[in-house]
Amino acid sequence: MNYIFCFVLASNLQIQSCIPTLSPTFCMTMVNGFFFVAGFVSLQYNIQRNGMVYSSMFMKLGIMIPILLSFFVYKEILTFFQIVGLILAVSMIVYMNYTDQSIPYLPGLILLLFAGGSGDAMSKVFQMSGQMDNSSFFLFYTFFFAFLFCFLFMKYKKQRIGKEEIVYGLLIAIPNFFSA
């Protein structure tokens, strides 16, 4: 119990030292939280509509967004492998669009690519444009806003949280946090 109380106390002190304001960093966390939720909602929709294979593939292809952002906005030089990867990814999307008639809804997959990739890109935006003295709060507020947007979405859809959602949410939260 000692460690739990120490953790809660430390969290409260840390949160109080960064009172939220409408700073650029705080606004970036709101946008990032929105993209997190939009990516997962889009993933769920696409799994139902397009199947798991296409949905997971397009979610992974979202890595193109932060790479392109780095190149076009931040003028970073792409490596040979990044260029080859981008060419292959775009070629695959074009090829699938013209040859594979089994994809029920390609626009939904493209939306998934952009929603998931934009969430990843916000970390780069924060790294290059944010206030680095607030870096320890970037993920905290990102997940706070993701929770808030998810909660509002659930209220809109009139969904309830059950025991199963709590258990699975806890199991998913640990790798989700460390991969963010």
C-alpha beads as a LAMMPS data file, in Angstrom:
LAMMPS data file: protein, C-alpha beads

180 atoms
179 bonds

1 atom types
1 bond types

-500.0 500.0 xlo xhi
-500.0 500.0 ylo yhi
-500.0 500.0 zlo zhi

Masses

1 110.0

Atoms # bond

1 1 1 0.000 0.000 0.000
2 1 1 2.905 2.331 0.679
3 1 1 3.995 2.272 -2.950
4 1 1 0.450 2.910 -4.167
5 1 1 0.054 5.988 -1.968
6 1 1 3.501 7.257 -2.987
7 1 1 2.601 6.811 -6.662
8 1 1 -0.705 8.696 -6.249
9 1 1 0.988 11.485 -4.314
10 1 1 3.803 11.800 -6.863
11 1 1 1.293 11.817 -9.730
12 1 1 -0.741 14.568 -8.049
13 1 1 2.338 16.687 -7.439
14 1 1 3.577 16.194 -10.984
15 1 1 0.193 17.036 -12.519
16 1 1 -0.177 20.135 -10.337
17 1 1 3.223 21.397 -11.532
18 1 1 1.876 21.547 -15.084
19 1 1 -1.498 23.198 -14.897
20 1 1 -3.159 22.878 -18.287
21 1 1 -3.307 26.031 -20.366
22 1 1 -4.025 26.539 -24.026
23 1 1 -0.337 26.389 -24.860
24 1 1 0.766 24.894 -28.182
25 1 1 1.851 21.726 -26.351
26 1 1 -1.507 21.340 -24.649
27 1 1 -3.321 21.860 -27.965
28 1 1 -1.065 19.252 -29.606
29 1 1 -2.106 16.732 -26.952
30 1 1 -5.779 17.382 -27.698
31 1 1 -5.210 16.787 -31.404
32 1 1 -3.092 13.706 -30.685
33 1 1 -5.762 12.284 -28.363
34 1 1 -8.352 12.803 -31.083
35 1 1 -6.176 10.996 -33.644
36 1 1 -5.633 8.091 -31.220
37 1 1 -9.392 7.595 -30.875
38 1 1 -10.083 8.250 -34.557
39 1 1 -7.495 5.641 -35.479
40 1 1 -8.989 2.982 -33.222
41 1 1 -12.590 3.738 -34.210
42 1 1 -11.567 3.646 -37.865
43 1 1 -9.731 0.362 -37.248
44 1 1 -12.839 -1.211 -35.706
45 1 1 -14.998 0.009 -38.577
46 1 1 -12.581 -1.262 -41.209
47 1 1 -12.160 -4.660 -39.572
48 1 1 -15.927 -5.139 -39.823
49 1 1 -16.111 -3.784 -43.367
50 1 1 -12.811 -4.878 -44.954
51 1 1 -11.516 -7.675 -42.723
52 1 1 -8.527 -7.913 -40.424
53 1 1 -5.808 -8.361 -43.064
54 1 1 -6.471 -5.169 -45.023
55 1 1 -7.243 -3.142 -41.901
56 1 1 -4.069 -4.077 -40.049
57 1 1 -2.011 -3.561 -43.211
58 1 1 -3.358 -0.034 -43.754
59 1 1 -2.964 0.802 -40.061
60 1 1 0.717 -0.144 -40.341
61 1 1 1.057 1.833 -43.580
62 1 1 0.184 4.911 -41.515
63 1 1 3.915 5.131 -40.748
64 1 1 4.149 6.910 -44.109
65 1 1 2.496 9.996 -42.601
66 1 1 5.228 10.893 -40.075
67 1 1 7.938 10.036 -42.638
68 1 1 6.375 12.358 -45.220
69 1 1 5.824 15.036 -42.564
70 1 1 9.499 14.854 -41.614
71 1 1 10.526 15.216 -45.242
72 1 1 8.153 17.952 -46.412
73 1 1 7.703 20.059 -43.269
74 1 1 10.916 19.531 -41.314
75 1 1 13.196 19.087 -44.367
76 1 1 14.739 15.869 -43.075
77 1 1 16.626 13.710 -45.547
78 1 1 15.044 10.320 -46.165
79 1 1 17.190 7.214 -46.083
80 1 1 17.365 4.860 -49.036
81 1 1 15.197 2.308 -47.212
82 1 1 12.553 4.911 -46.329
83 1 1 12.321 5.944 -49.987
84 1 1 12.048 2.330 -51.153
85 1 1 9.449 1.624 -48.450
86 1 1 7.345 4.637 -49.451
87 1 1 7.488 3.694 -53.133
88 1 1 6.493 0.104 -52.355
89 1 1 3.659 1.190 -50.040
90 1 1 2.146 3.670 -52.493
91 1 1 2.591 1.196 -55.359
92 1 1 0.795 -1.475 -53.341
93 1 1 -2.147 0.825 -52.622
94 1 1 -2.446 1.830 -56.297
95 1 1 -2.083 -1.781 -57.423
96 1 1 -4.739 -2.985 -54.954
97 1 1 -7.096 -0.237 -56.051
98 1 1 -6.938 -1.322 -59.694
99 1 1 -6.635 -5.102 -59.426
100 1 1 -8.255 -6.377 -56.245
101 1 1 -12.016 -6.100 -56.494
102 1 1 -12.483 -7.817 -53.121
103 1 1 -11.773 -4.659 -51.131
104 1 1 -15.259 -3.528 -50.171
105 1 1 -14.381 0.015 -49.128
106 1 1 -10.963 1.490 -49.990
107 1 1 -11.816 5.060 -48.805
108 1 1 -12.309 3.706 -45.279
109 1 1 -8.884 2.096 -45.415
110 1 1 -7.292 5.332 -46.635
111 1 1 -8.994 7.162 -43.754
112 1 1 -7.561 4.545 -41.376
113 1 1 -4.094 5.104 -42.822
114 1 1 -4.359 8.868 -42.259
115 1 1 -5.979 8.674 -38.809
116 1 1 -3.442 6.193 -37.470
117 1 1 -0.498 7.877 -39.164
118 1 1 -1.499 11.340 -37.985
119 1 1 -1.466 10.135 -34.399
120 1 1 2.086 8.909 -34.934
121 1 1 3.024 12.156 -36.663
122 1 1 1.973 14.285 -33.682
123 1 1 4.946 12.955 -31.712
124 1 1 7.220 14.359 -34.423
125 1 1 5.328 17.658 -34.404
126 1 1 5.759 17.875 -30.638
127 1 1 9.444 16.958 -30.870
128 1 1 10.087 19.696 -33.425
129 1 1 7.567 22.390 -32.414
130 1 1 6.461 21.714 -28.854
131 1 1 7.779 22.962 -25.566
132 1 1 10.255 20.279 -24.562
133 1 1 10.027 21.287 -20.894
134 1 1 6.488 19.810 -21.048
135 1 1 7.612 16.549 -22.646
136 1 1 6.780 14.447 -19.574
137 1 1 3.166 15.591 -19.828
138 1 1 2.726 15.024 -23.561
139 1 1 1.690 11.376 -23.223
140 1 1 -0.245 12.002 -20.011
141 1 1 -2.480 14.623 -21.615
142 1 1 -2.640 12.701 -24.901
143 1 1 -4.097 9.692 -23.098
144 1 1 -6.342 11.954 -21.019
145 1 1 -7.846 13.478 -24.154
146 1 1 -8.056 10.092 -25.853
147 1 1 -10.037 8.886 -22.829
148 1 1 -12.233 11.998 -22.916
149 1 1 -12.971 11.673 -26.646
150 1 1 -13.611 7.936 -26.261
151 1 1 -15.936 8.585 -23.319
152 1 1 -17.875 11.193 -25.309
153 1 1 -18.084 8.826 -28.277
154 1 1 -19.417 6.056 -26.029
155 1 1 -22.023 8.421 -24.570
156 1 1 -23.047 9.436 -28.078
157 1 1 -23.410 5.766 -29.075
158 1 1 -25.133 5.026 -25.729
159 1 1 -22.644 2.273 -24.875
160 1 1 -21.845 1.069 -21.354
161 1 1 -18.620 -0.120 -19.805
162 1 1 -18.765 -3.670 -18.467
163 1 1 -16.335 -5.874 -16.565
164 1 1 -14.977 -7.337 -19.787
165 1 1 -14.079 -3.900 -21.154
166 1 1 -12.293 -3.008 -17.936
167 1 1 -10.211 -6.197 -17.955
168 1 1 -9.308 -5.960 -21.642
169 1 1 -8.688 -2.231 -21.350
170 1 1 -6.227 -2.833 -18.547
171 1 1 -4.467 -5.581 -20.490
172 1 1 -4.198 -3.405 -23.588
173 1 1 -3.235 -0.236 -21.711
174 1 1 0.210 -1.438 -20.676
175 1 1 1.603 -2.200 -24.164
176 1 1 -0.349 0.722 -25.630
177 1 1 1.288 3.179 -23.243
178 1 1 4.814 1.892 -23.818
179 1 1 4.407 1.799 -27.596
180 1 1 3.108 5.383 -27.783

Bonds

1 1 1 2
2 1 2 3
3 1 3 4
4 1 4 5
5 1 5 6
6 1 6 7
7 1 7 8
8 1 8 9
9 1 9 10
10 1 10 11
11 1 11 12
12 1 12 13
13 1 13 14
14 1 14 15
15 1 15 16
16 1 16 17
17 1 17 18
18 1 18 19
19 1 19 20
20 1 20 21
21 1 21 22
22 1 22 23
23 1 23 24
24 1 24 25
25 1 25 26
26 1 26 27
27 1 27 28
28 1 28 29
29 1 29 30
30 1 30 31
31 1 31 32
32 1 32 33
33 1 33 34
34 1 34 35
35 1 35 36
36 1 36 37
37 1 37 38
38 1 38 39
39 1 39 40
40 1 40 41
41 1 41 42
42 1 42 43
43 1 43 44
44 1 44 45
45 1 45 46
46 1 46 47
47 1 47 48
48 1 48 49
49 1 49 50
50 1 50 51
51 1 51 52
52 1 52 53
53 1 53 54
54 1 54 55
55 1 55 56
56 1 56 57
57 1 57 58
58 1 58 59
59 1 59 60
60 1 60 61
61 1 61 62
62 1 62 63
63 1 63 64
64 1 64 65
65 1 65 66
66 1 66 67
67 1 67 68
68 1 68 69
69 1 69 70
70 1 70 71
71 1 71 72
72 1 72 73
73 1 73 74
74 1 74 75
75 1 75 76
76 1 76 77
77 1 77 78
78 1 78 79
79 1 79 80
80 1 80 81
81 1 81 82
82 1 82 83
83 1 83 84
84 1 84 85
85 1 85 86
86 1 86 87
87 1 87 88
88 1 88 89
89 1 89 90
90 1 90 91
91 1 91 92
92 1 92 93
93 1 93 94
94 1 94 95
95 1 95 96
96 1 96 97
97 1 97 98
98 1 98 99
99 1 99 100
100 1 100 101
101 1 101 102
102 1 102 103
103 1 103 104
104 1 104 105
105 1 105 106
106 1 106 107
107 1 107 108
108 1 108 109
109 1 109 110
110 1 110 111
111 1 111 112
112 1 112 113
113 1 113 114
114 1 114 115
115 1 115 116
116 1 116 117
117 1 117 118
118 1 118 119
119 1 119 120
120 1 120 121
121 1 121 122
122 1 122 123
123 1 123 124
124 1 124 125
125 1 125 126
126 1 126 127
127 1 127 128
128 1 128 129
129 1 129 130
130 1 130 131
131 1 131 132
132 1 132 133
133 1 133 134
134 1 134 135
135 1 135 136
136 1 136 137
137 1 137 138
138 1 138 139
139 1 139 140
140 1 140 141
141 1 141 142
142 1 142 143
143 1 143 144
144 1 144 145
145 1 145 146
146 1 146 147
147 1 147 148
148 1 148 149
149 1 149 150
150 1 150 151
151 1 151 152
152 1 152 153
153 1 153 154
154 1 154 155
155 1 155 156
156 1 156 157
157 1 157 158
158 1 158 159
159 1 159 160
160 1 160 161
161 1 161 162
162 1 162 163
163 1 163 164
164 1 164 165
165 1 165 166
166 1 166 167
167 1 167 168
168 1 168 169
169 1 169 170
170 1 170 171
171 1 171 172
172 1 172 173
173 1 173 174
174 1 174 175
175 1 175 176
176 1 176 177
177 1 177 178
178 1 178 179
179 1 179 180
